Amino acid sequence: MLVHQINRLGSPNVVVTNHSGERFPTIRNDAHEAVQFDRILCDVPCSGDGTTRKNVRVWEKWSADDAHALNPLQIKILQRAAYLLKTGGRIVYSTCSLNPVENEAVVAHVLNHFEGALRLVDVSGELPALKRRPGMKTWKFMARDGSFHDSPETVEAGTATRGTRRHLEEFLPLSPERMDELHMERCMRIYPHLQNTGGFFVAVIEKVAPISVDEKKKAAEAAERISKRIDARAAARSENDKIAEDVQSVEGDQPVCKRQKVESGGDEEMAVEDIADENSADKDIADDDSADKDIADDDIADDDSADEDTADGTPNVHGKRAPYLPDNPREDPALRENPFVFMDPSTSDLKAVLDYYGIKESMLGRGFLSRMENGMFRTVYYVADSVRQIMDYAGSRLRVVNTGIKVFGRSSVKEAGCAYRLVCEGVPQLLPHLGDKYVIEVPFADLKTLIEHVNPLLSLMSEETQRRVSKVAPSCSVIMCYDPAKHADDEEKPFTRLTALLSIPCWRGGASLSAHINKSQLRSLNHRVLGRVADKNSTFKLDNNARDSDSVAISADSPAVCADDA
């Protein structure tokens, strides 16, 4: 979906990658300096409980544990974004959740973690028509049993999972004084009932100083806190073991127990109940101690985001994995597919294509790339210099799934003048650099013929257009251009006033032309230029290029309409 929407922009400055957000790699330039970004949008994974108006089934599967499981990941993504951001740049952190554990808790703890390097931006004056509410400063944590807590100490064993107990402090607000210092009211809460929308949370964060946090030190301090907690529980367990030994010696002396029961009556029953309570307490402490050991292991060996070795490359002690370090995270493995490869315009098959279409030198030094398949390329993409530079710096560390604009696609015609045709989405980029004979200006009458017929005969075009087309060898691409400014005085004009140059790539056949645009674009042109209703449910038809008097009308969905499937 992201690739589809991005392609609609027609921009050579976009790269779509496939990385875990918390492990986006550090890209270094030739001077070995980290490449950072001016703006970062962190639309993080969330429980989506703000979308219940359009997705009512969210309630069927909703659980408090959803937010608890996502909070650690959300914090890691926002921390990683802070390292990738330039000083003076901005991050927009957003979710479609209304749960403070996923929103204010994440923002507050990340701001606190970076010790003043980040601050919340007051955007209350932006988008004044947007109704919003300020961020929360206080909230409670909901356990599995539905109970609410404002302190980790009040959460009883069994009411929270092991992973939840590990992050309890991160689910709750900081001290009231600290929350005021962070200006948490600058966060924006958008409630569904305010403007008949979904529920959203948005926070704009600015990096006001370089980050100087020692992440290794922070991780060591976290491990030390857990170690102290384990030691405290171990001491309690040792004391409880001593009590348990005394209890066992009493239970093993049966005559004494019977004599006590006879002499003290009901008091013995109370003593037995106390012994049972002590045994139960001993079991709870033992279970808690075991769980804490597991927690410690999880903090040191986080399976989801830990490195095999420490951040400096040294092996970990006792085979444990290093904790997650947002300044130097473990990198994702390379994609198992053909990578994008930059092509040299002066060599290989690309040179033959560029020479055929008369591409000018002004474009030869740009970024052409492709995915090689069996030693050959099927589609050629074009990227801007800035994208090429980033990809050169990153190399194989950047998992690129889509980038650039398609400019050339392999033709299915075996005896074509050129093995590659011009692709519709790349026309705006190629047009200023194409050879003059492949760019043909047409009057409105020819434009009308081109879009209301399937493969219109050249004989239906004006004499000037026929003369220009005849200079191009058959079985190759040409671009038909209609400039509304140059034809403002024509009697016949478009149904909708056009303000920009309209360029349509066409396949030049032996005696006809075929528009190389997809069906939805063709419908849109018929509606805008000719005023014809052209939606899928209409009776919209194109005139066929029949050679006899028995011509028939066919639907726009006919396979005869050329689709841009490169």
Steps between C-alpha positions, in 0.01 A plus 500: 500500500781743587678432170174549307427835667859623465501419128212741454734786598726436202801613701859380443587605856327214686648176634278234659695270732414191702657530844382455854456860613716454808783355290519746211871499412743783551609630160842664487635730228850508354623692805360222722242739642151370574236613250208655688155619395319834528156351565388157621146367530465223761157355431573205726320164529215537748195319635273709275234549766434848360362347179202324658251720312609359164625166630258387769660157518790657689287465815462126450874441537594797717718429801700718736799281418499634142635836609735342753662288229536793259633764741862369504513486119353850470763636737779335301373642171475853640846471659648383171332788317660745742846378399413521128375860533711809440533756777224751432290238320157374601336166565126447484400209723151372428266210572135418432462402865364691798679291762751716697728196536560523123502878484599729787691222677720444194563870439568583865747219558689567175528873575618416849748246363677758284536749786394822328619430144136472387204724574132506415397772255191710569288464184175625650503786247533265202189376319261711710194326354618164635333427832735336746561451869830537691712203598450322832733537798352235727352158434490152649616161381238231438593145602362180351234468768362845419652668805668840465834593652705817528813326630689182398504386865124459511489256206447154643660184368284331239327820386769587246716299262874467548569743215250748640658492845836573343376832357254615765691821570484594131120461495446760773557878503810662644479719808247787475784753505680328215184468291449875538860567396452292185180696410303187426195716435659585163410152373178486298213260564240485224180336621247352253202696631665841452488509120353167397843344441704210630703522818861618468795609707765737364814646659746730322850464642800722422864405547655803668846357576726214390431181692774419748336208680730205571267218402733231634502671838121526496469130416745410778300705751181323396668161543628608843150598613371158403793334675426685823136399479601136456741524796227645719262220412776243550560635851129478573498147367794402722317626803189318392698176449613518862140538614397213275763272657360573845151426372610169350661390827175573680297307241735203527442463879152344492460428875570861586235614255242263641585598858464867404166432342371329812637759741426814302190398308408744226825692535680218318277549194602862491868401522459261206336776295793732578742232385305459175504876442875506556547216250286684249698818552821304454369365167399849382845640581668208327281551193569873500871435534491262205302749296746778584786283384314451174444874480870563547579254226246666273646845564847374415387269220219675320420261218324765298762773500832384643836452337693176485798694631530824690478829313878531486532155343619309806329173592249505782567336833360149549351508150247771594396749237557871541206727587342719233706814435308758291823674396645180351229237446538160340443521125232309315620226263515577129191444287485171312428651161688663217640832622479828313813556292608835358567492127776675312342701213817463294499121496263201481154491343405829663726692261315353200165615646624850581656538156187377323271754670757777471525561874700819546820524700318700767352173626781255435672562832185432703405191693371212288454171682330167456459156651698255294327174413703225332761750392254745342270778616127523437423846637723805537435744785619855543593655837614846605861570591416517872351149492796363308735651756314342793491161329870520419581578862280223639585224255337166580417610857193686373216258422346683203169360373402786270654820377506732203271540202462251218631657183563204266329163481585200286271471198318178417537567128783277375593704192468841661727782393606526863472221755367748757206736497430820691295452817217738583604592854851593384390737222519820713862418585603397148313765300756784533783265399345300211599538138275749318360252249350286778302795644207592273271794573140441392185715475192421707332310215788249492498472880129423485555232238778344704299457820159409359623227266679172552814500282388790278627494142758760409271602215257639759763747621582840353749520216764667717474225762525233231809670360669513843414140582629376164851612600499246785570136418211259575490289818629754748366764741411862432347765724195694383480840672209744516588849625179690590684832498595461132150397396300751701340640182388166359128464444484159663630493854515252792189452712698600809742790481856363493782707647800272448662309216331164439744230388393148397751227412392302193618192314566582135369208294520450126178693426361594840575637846422348838491702821723340763294596803302278731122470497433723800710779347318460170162529673619810683617664177170429329314659790723807537577567135186382323242522780399135462381302803769240533464319832501121512123476540422718202443395137821676400639354174784570265475488121694211355754547224318267259620490136156453350162669521374252760691666785381412846526667837687327779527566870789694651575183696593323177848345491559697182557809716870514578568481875820623653610180671872553502 
